Amino acid sequence: MTTWGLILETTVGLGERKHTEAYVMAHVEGPRETALAELEKRARAYSPEHPRSPKRRRLFRSGDGFLLVIDGAWQSHATRFAVAELMDDTDRPPPAKAVGAGPASEGARRVPALEPKPVTPTLPTMTVERDEDGVPVKPAWLGRTDLA
């Protein structure tokens, strides 16, 4: 059975930090038409963060999904919704073995990669003199030479 990804591409940030990010909203198994129907429901219900005061909202259908254009007071914001067939996923669990199937050959068996556990460095503990309210008597930044 085919697995479809429901993809959302939207503009985030403001000013010079504005950029496009893509998100996988969900996965749908079945025919492409089922995935497109679910994508359309999500596109119609989607409410982006920007613009804060929308003046006009338009939803367009394209070949593989939808384009939502919302006009704001100063700018228009676009969000693209697409349906795409999932071809590979490194985080997908291996498929379940069919009942009655013989053991797989040794060469075909997948061995999960072991990931190293992150090491958290231990910092030396320091006792800080505090007043009766628990506030440090000497601020931590006082005496630092790396602050300008």
For each residue, the residues with C-beta under 8 A, 3 or more apart:
1: 29 30
2: 29 30 31 32 85 86
3: 27 28 29 85 86
4: 27 28 29 30 32 34 35 83 84 85 86
5: 24 26 27 83 84 85 86
6: 24 25 26 27 28 35 38 39 42 81 82 83
7: 22 23 24 25 65 81 82 83 84
8: 22 23 24 25 42 46 79 80 81
9: 20 21 22 23 79 80 81 82
10: 20 21 23 48 77 78 79 80
11: 18 19 20 50 77 78 79
12: 18 19 20 21 49
13: 17 18 19
14: 17 18 50
15: 18
16:
17: 13 14
18: 11 12 13 14 15
19: 11 12 13
20: 9 10 11 12
21: 9 10 12
22: 7 8 9
23: 7 8 9 10
24: 5 6 7 8 27
25: 6 7 8 42
26: 5 6 38 42
27: 3 4 5 6 24 86
28: 3 4 6 34 35 38 83
29: 1 2 3 4
30: 1 2 4 34 35
31: 2 34 35
32: 2 4 35 36 83 85
33: 36 37
34: 4 28 30 31 37 38
35: 4 6 28 30 31 32 38 39 83
36: 32 33 39 40 65 83
37: 33 34 40 41
38: 6 26 28 34 35 41 42
39: 6 35 36 42 43 65 66 81 82 83
40: 36 37 43 44 61 66
41: 37 38 44 45
42: 6 8 25 26 38 39 45 46 81
43: 39 40 46 59 65 66 68 81
44: 40 41 59
45: 41 42
46: 8 42 43 68 79 81
47:
48: 10 51 68 70 77 79
49: 12 52
50: 11 14 72 77
51: 48 54 55 70 71 72 73 74 75 76 77
52: 49 72
53: 72 73
54: 51 57 70 71 72
55: 51 71 72 73
56: 70 71
57: 54 68 69 70 71
58: 68 69 70 71
59: 43 44 66 67 68
60: 66 67 68 69
61: 40 65 66
62: 65 66 67
63:
64: 82 83 84
65: 7 36 39 43 61 62 80 81 82 83
66: 39 40 43 59 60 61 62 80 81
67: 59 60 62 78 79 80 81
68: 43 46 48 57 58 59 60 78 79 80 81
69: 57 58 60 76 77 78
70: 48 51 54 56 57 58 76 77 78 79
71: 51 54 55 56 57 58 76
72: 50 51 52 53 54 55 75 76 77
73: 51 53 55
74: 51
75: 51 72
76: 51 69 70 71 72
77: 10 11 48 50 51 69 70 72
78: 10 11 67 68 69 70
79: 8 9 10 11 46 48 67 68 70
80: 8 9 10 65 66 67 68
81: 6 7 8 9 39 42 43 46 65 66 67 68
82: 6 7 9 39 64 65
83: 4 5 6 7 28 32 35 36 39 64 65
84: 4 5 7 64
85: 2 3 4 5 32
86: 2 3 4 5 27 89
87:
88:
89: 86 92
90:
91:
92: 89
93:
94: 110
95:
96:
97: 101
98: 101
99:
100:
101: 97 98
102:
103:
104: 108 109
105: 108 109
106: 109
107:
108: 104 105
109: 104 105 106
110: 94
111:
112:
113:
114:
115:
116:
117:
118:
119:
120:
121:
122:
123:
124:
125:
126:
127:
128: 136 137 138 140
129: 136 137 138
130: 133 134 135 136 137
131: 134 135 137
132:
133: 130
134: 130 131
135: 130 131
136: 128 129 130 139 140
137: 128 129 130 131
138: 128 129 142
139: 136 142
140: 128 136 144
141: 144 147
142: 138 139
143:
144: 140 141 147
145:
146:
147: 141 144
148:
